[in-house]
Amino acid sequence: MNSDIQGLIWFVVLLASNAFFVGSEFALISARRAQIEPRAEAGSKPAKITIKAMEKASLMLATAQLGITISSLLILLIAEPSIHHLLEYPLGAIGLPEELVSVISFIIALLLVTFLHVVIGEMVPKNLAIALPDRSALLLSPVLYAIAMAIKPIVSGLNAVSNAILKLFKFEPKDEANTSYTLDQVEDIVEHSTREGSLADVSGTLTNTFEFTEKKVSDVAIPIAKLISFSENVTPREVEQAVAKHGFSRYPLTDESNELVGYLHLKDVIDLDLDEVDNPFPAKRIRTLISLPATMELEDALASMRRVHAHMAKSFDARGNVLGVLFLEDILEELVGEVHDATRR
């Protein structure tokens, strides 16, 4: 009887051991290094050790797997026979045949041990580590790291064998889990988080940012046919009338052959004297348009326009033909949504 009680005590210990290694494994996989690094930089010793464990992920996971395997085998070797033996007493007391008592107690012991092993030793620590990955990693990884260092020769040998098998199948083993993401993966994460309600993207800024990286100048530039433009001989009064009618503050100018030669800004009109309002606009006040290829990525176009402080640019195709005009405001609207400006454009 005493040996059976000791077996039950060992069952609890081994169950806790199994739960620890399972929790450590899932915590190390699920934890976000970006969340732990600031704590390590602030001087947290558990965080520093957790970072070391993440850098030796292959060794840590091998240690966890070894711990899980040994714990599971010992549970079957020690705990199951003890429970089996303890159940024989009450089953025998109710008058069951000895052969039947042994079979029934074995089945009950096996089912009970399996149930507790799966639920307490596997599922509970796994779910807890997934629900609280960073906290679990900070709590469990330092202990796992110490165990791994203590039995490193054994684990390294087993790990070397597994890596050799992987290489036979042309797979390259890694010591550190990949914590970086591609743009498509980040976009999927944001979309999923927004759908689940854990991330608010009310204005659509995050979504717009991902879409922005895929767009080109030709996607946003306004075609020549849709532009409100003037002849280069336009008068300030005509510009004022256009502003009153359309509300825009910048207007492209064309020459006699309908080629874009520059643009005017409303404030250039305001700065003129009253006696100049009916005369053709002074050529020196016409602003130049930079040229951008229609195939240029929109983020590169934004950088080019910001570099020269340009608010407008003309886009051209591979043959040099002007296709339209790109407005800085339109680029910004692709990022943040509609831009409300008293001067419009």
N, C-alpha and C positions, 0 to 999 in steps of 0.2 A: 504493500500500500504506500509506504514512504517513497519508494522509487517511482511510483505512479504520480504522486504529488510533485516530486521533483521534475518529472516529465512535463507536467502541466506548467510548472514555473518556467522550464526551458522553452515550452511552446510560446508563452507570452514574450519571453526575451527574443526568441527567434522571429516571432511575428513583428515585433518592434524593429528588429534589425532589418528584416525584409522591407518594411514600410520606409525605413530611413533610406535605404539604397534606392528604392523606387522613387521616392520623393526627390532625392538628390539628383537622380538622372533626369527627371522631367523638369526640375527647377533649372538645371544647368542649360537644358535645351531651350526652355521657354523664356528665361530671363533676358532682358534687353541690356546689352552692354552700355548703351548710351545713357541709361538710367543709373547705372552703378558707377560709371567712371567719375562723375562729379563727387560722389561720396568718397571714392578712393583718393581723389585729388585734395579733398578736404581733410584727409588724414585718417579715415575710418579703416581700421585694420581688417575687419571682416570683408569690407569692400575690396581692399587691396588683394586679399587672398582669393576672393571670388574672381577677380580679373585674371589672376594667375591660373586659376582653375579653368577659366574660359579659354585661355591661351594654350592649355594642354587638354583640350576637350576629348581627344581620342583616348588619352590615358585615364582621364576621369571616368568616362563612360565605360571603359573596360573594367575599371575597378568596381563601379556600380553593378555591372553585369555579373562580375565574379561574386560579389557580395550577395546579390539576389539568388544566384544559382546555389551557392553554399547554404544560405539560409533556408531555401526551399527544400533542398535535399535533407537537411538536418531535421526540418519539421516533419517530413515523412518518416525519417528514421527513428526519431525520438518521441515526438508528440503523438503521432497516430497510434503506435502500440500502447502508449500509456492510457489514452482515452479508451481505446479498444478494451484494455484490461479492466478499467474502472467500470465500464458499462456491463461487463459480464456479471457483476455482483447483483445489481437490481434485476436484470433480466433473468438470472438464475433463480432469484428469490420468488418470482411469480410462477415458477413451476415449468418453465420452458425446457425442452430437451437440451442436453449439453451441446449437441452438434448444431442445433438451431441457434442457441445462444451465441455461439462463436461467430456464426455467419451474420446474424442480425447486428451484433455489437461491432463487427468489422465494417459493415455497410454504413451504420450510423456514424461511427468514428471517422470513416473516410469522407462522408458527406459533410460532417461538421467541420473537420479540419480544412477541407477544400473550400467550403463557404467562407470561413473566417480568413483563410489565406488569401482568397481572391478579393474579398470585400475590404478587410482591415489591412491586409498586407500589400494589396495592389491598388485597388480602385480609390480608396479614400486618400492615400498620399498622392496619387497621380492627379486626382481632381483638385486637391488642395494646392499642389505645386503649379498647376495650370491657372487656377484662380488667383493665386498670389505669387507670381513667378519671381519677382525681384526680392520680396521679403523672404521667400523660401530659399532662394539662392544664397542670400546673405547669412541665413541661419544654418543651412546644411552644407554648403560648399566648403567652408573652412575645415569641417570635420572630415568630409570626403577627401579633401586635399591632403590632410595629415595621414589618413589611412593609405592613400595612393602612394605617398612618399615612403611610408613604412614598408610597403610590399612592392615597391617599384620594380625590383628585378623580376619578380614573378609575373606581374601584370605586363611589363615591357616585353617579356618573352612571349606571352600569349598574344599580345598586340602585334608583335613582329610577324607571328605566324599568320594572323588574320590579314595583315597588310600585304603579305606575300601572296596570299590567295587572291586578294583584290587585284593585285598587279598582274596576276596570270590572266585575268579577264579584262585587262587594259583599263582599270579604274585607278585613279591616283588618290591615295588616302590623304586626308587633311587632319592637322592637329588642332585647328581652331574652327569652330562653327562659323559659317558665313552669316554676318549680321548686316550686310549691305543689301540694297534693293535696287533693281532697275526702275526706270521711270514708269514703265507699264505696271510693275508690281506695286509701286507707291500709289499709282492711280487706282488700282484695284482695292488697295487697303483703304484709301480715302472713301471710295464709293461704298464699300462694305460698311465702314464705320458710320458713314452718314445714314445709310439705310437702317442700321441697327440703333441709331439715335445716340451713339457715343461721341459723335463729332458733328458739330453744327456748321453747315456751310450755307448760311442763309442767303448771302449775296451771290453765291456761286463762284466766289473768287478762286477757290482751290481748283474747282473743275475747269474754270476758264484758263487758269495757269497751265494745266496739263495740255489743254487743247491748243493753247497759244504756241507751245513749242513745236507743234506739228504744222503750223500755218506758214504761208509764204506771202510775199508782198502782193502777188496777184490776187490773193484771197481777200484782201482788204482794200486795195487801191480802188478809187472810183474811176470808172471808165470815162474817157474824154467826152463821149456823147452825153453823159449825165452831169457833167460839170456846169456850174454857173460861172462863166468866164467873160472877160471883156477884151476888146482890142487894146493893144498897147497905147492907142491914142485916146483912151477913155478920159473923161474929165472928172475931177473930184466930185462935182455935183451929181454925175451919173452914178458914181460909187455910193454916195450918200443915199440916193434913191433906192439903189439895190439893197443896201443894208436895211433900210426901212421896210422893204418888201420881203426880203428873205431871212434877215437876221444874222447872216454870216459876217464874220469880221475879216476873213481872208478870201481873196479872189484871184484865180490864175489869169494871166494875161497872154494873149496870142498875137503873133505878127500877121502880116498880110497873107502868108501861106498857111495860116492856122496852126503854126508851130508854137508850142509853149516857150515863152521868153522869160518868165518870172511870175511874180505875184505881188499884190498890194495888200497892205494891212490897214484897217480902219484908222488906226492912230496916225498913219501917214497923212491921211486926209484931214484929220483934225488939226494937225500941226501947220497946215497951209494957211496963208493969208486969204482974206475974203476976195481980194481982187484976182485970185488965181483959180477960183472954183470952176470957172467956165473954160479954162485953158487946158489943153492936153496935160496929162499928168507928167511931171518932170521925170526924165529918164533916170536921173541919179537916185530917185526915190524908189525905183522898181527893185524889188528884192529878187535875188537869184534862187533858182530851184536846184537842189542837188539831184543827181541821177542815181537811181538804184535799179538793179536788174529785177525783173518780175519774179525770177526764180529764187531770189535771196530769201532766207528764212526770216520770219518777222522779228525774232529776237535780235538778229544781227542788224536788221534795218533800224530797229529802235536804238541800238548802240551807236550806229553810224549817225543818226539824226541828233542824238544827244551830244555826240562828240563835237559837232559843228553848230549846236544850238539851232537846228532847223526845225520848223514846224510843218513844213511841206516838202515833198519830194516827188519828182516825176519818175514813173517806172517805165522801163523799156524792155523789149523782147530781145532774142538772140540776134536779130537783124538790125537792132538799133532803133526800131520803131517805137515811138512813145505810145503806151497803152492807157495810161491814166495818171492820177495824182494820189499820192499817199499822204494822209493827214495824221499828224502826231496824235491828235485826239482820238482818231479811229483806232490807232494801235492801243492806246490806253484803255479804250472801251472793251477791247478784246480781253484785257486782263481783269478789269474791275467792274465791268458793266457800264451802263450809260453814265457819261460824265456831264454834269449840269454846269454850264458855264454862261455867265452873263453875256459874254461876247460870242457865244455859240462856237463858231470855228474861225 
